[in-house]
């Protein structure tokens, strides 16, 4: 010490520390007030920022109070330097953790806003968090006087060995980044793989993709497999899609009447059923002269993949009832078999079969 501590030194240092604590409490209350107002806005990013600042701002005020208290005391240059360095390290750690929370939260918010669902792409969030924390650690080491150049060199050499040992993990990591960057699959999409798995993409993380089936089961698919397989995305390029329903009527039916009645049923389903597209133009297309029926396709519009089951269900019920009311006959599958007796042996011979509409 340059001189002995006096009562005045303790009073000044205590006042500085108390001022930092009071400032921290005041700023924390201010952050709570801002959080309530941020919750009323449409943008979710301000909630993330305010929530993160609630942690760093009070601690920054307390660190400022400690720094002022240390400056008020007659410390030796060495002790003063160590105190300032410790406070700087504490502040850097707090800022680093806060920055990681803010940036990670903004990345998640951006992913959710683009997909329009509650799913998340945690692979980007995890990469962002690791990068920010690594930068914070390097800054702390530099503040403590540790040279980071040899450390970076060692990490570069050791990284090669780690990459060879974690080939599968790194393959899944980069496959997940590629899938998200190419925008072929996003959280919330409904996909179907050539191997048969299908469902909603819940999350794409650093190793695998989580798919939720309509039965509410979760299917875990490695990212490398997802990137290397044939896949149908029912959500892109747009979520709305058309579904085809095959129908058949008898040859004695008036096809103009059948088309008009079917179109009216389609229009009522599109208007009344949740998930249908009211603006969809009904379409009926005759295409096949079958053995016992004329086949045609009805095109329905649905807003989202899973809505098709409810819409098909309601359409078939209404169409069947309307055909009964209008006297339109739907031929049942029939088969004619003739029996021919030769030398006392009855041999069945098939004369004709009806068509079966898929």
C-alpha positions, 0 to 999 in steps of 0.5 A: 500500500502507498499509505495506511487505510483510513476511515474515509477510504472505507466510507468512500469504498463502501459508498461506491459499492452501495451505489453499484448495488442500488444501481443494479437493483434499479436497473433490474426493476427497469428491465422487468418493466421493459419485459412487460412492455416487450411482451405486448409487441409482435416481434419476439426478438425484443423479449429475448433481448430484454430477458438477456439484459436482465442478467447482464445489466445489474451485474455490470452495475455491481462490477462498476461499483466494485471497480470504483471501490477498488479505485478509492482504496490505496492499493499497491499497483500489483494488487490494483492490477489484479483486482481490475483484471479479476473484475474485467474477467467477471464482466467479460464472462457475464457479457459473453453468457448474455451475448450467447443467450441473445444471439441464440434466442434471436436465431431460434426466433428467426427460425420459428418465424420463417417456418411459421410453427413451433418447431426449431432448428437447434443446430444453428442455435447450438453452433451459434452458442458454441462460437460465442462462448469460444470467443468469450473464453479466448478474450478472457485468456487474453485478458489474463495475459495468456497467449492464445496463439499456441493454443490455436495452433494446438487446436488446429493440429488436434482438430485433425485427429478429432475430425478423423475420430468423429467422422459420422458425427461431423457428417451428420453435422454438416448434412444438417447444416446443408439441409437447412441452408438449402431450405429443402426441409425446415421445421414444421414441414411434412415429409415422406422418405423413400424408406416409408417414414413420414411426419412433421419435422419437429427439430433438426439438431447437430446429429439427427432430425426429429420427425413426429408422425400423425400417431404422435410417435417420434422418428429419429433420422440421422441427418446424413441419411436424410440428406442422402435419401429420396424425399417428398416434402408436402409443405413446399413450395407451398403448404396448400395442396390438391388431393385426388379421390377416385369415384365410379358410376354406372353406364346408365348414369347421366354424366352431366348430371353426375358432374353437376351433383359432384361439383356441388358436393365438392363446393359444400365440403370446401366451404364447411369443413375445417382445413379445406380451401373455400376458394378452391374451384371444384374439378371432376375429370372422367377418364376410364371406361371400366368393365362395369363403371365409368371412372372419374377423378375428383380434385379437392383442395386442402390447406395442409397435408393432415387435413386431407383425411378429415376432408376425404371422410366428409366428402365420401359421406356427403357424396354417397348420401347425395348420390342416393338422393339423386338416384345415381348408382355406384356399381358394386364389384361383380364377377360372372362365372360359368360352370362347364361340365366335361367328363363329369368334372365341373370346370369354372370359367370366368366370363368377365370381371368388374373393374375395381376403382382404387 
